[in-house]
């Protein structure tokens, strides 16, 4: 079972790059969406309404968080690979 992971990032965002690097290191597959792209304006407004004010914003099938969150990324990797083992 594949878990959808999306990283909403902005250009020149160090925390966004750190998030991508750690996910790559942990073999987490993800897609990237640019928050500055006009097609994502509605999504950006939704994130702000939820209190997410710092890029990156990471979404999965059940969780959403913002900023570089080492523990959450590690937990996501553990969750993904425990699901794949079953």
Buried (B, 14 or more C-beta within 10 A) or exposed (E): EEBEBBBBBBEEBEBBEBBBEBBEEBEBEBEEBBBEEEEBEEBBEEBEEEEBEBBBBBBBEEEBBBBBBEEBBEEBBEBBEEEEEE
